[in-house]
């Protein structure tokens, strides 16, 4: 989009929100090492804010490697670990129970929950354009 992302601006906005709220949840977008500008990434933002990290693991082929490499990077940056969440994004994933067991055994923080697969979202008739619900809830 041609927009320059400045971590100082984000950190300042976070500080203002944190001063007014009991809790502020900062959600990353795109992944732990996604570039935000020419020299900084999402991991750098997490480090700058020094917040506990919740790792969302997309449960699909390759999730063990992805989760373990990300956990290693979080540890190398000496960031606090809040836990992890499994998100079943592939309903046909082979061996989901075994993969979850491996994540439980190898990730350093607690599992905060596992989100089952939900079909593609739909907008209920007459709902505002920003509201999207899983098909199971839309009817």
PyMOL commands that set and color helices and strands:
alter all, ss='L'
color gray80, all
select helices_A, chain A and resi 7-20+42-49+63-76+96-106+135-138
alter helices_A, ss='H'
color red, helices_A
select strands_A, chain A and resi 53-59+81-88+111-115+121-122+133-134
alter strands_A, ss='S'
color yellow, strands_A
deselect
rebuild
show_as cartoon
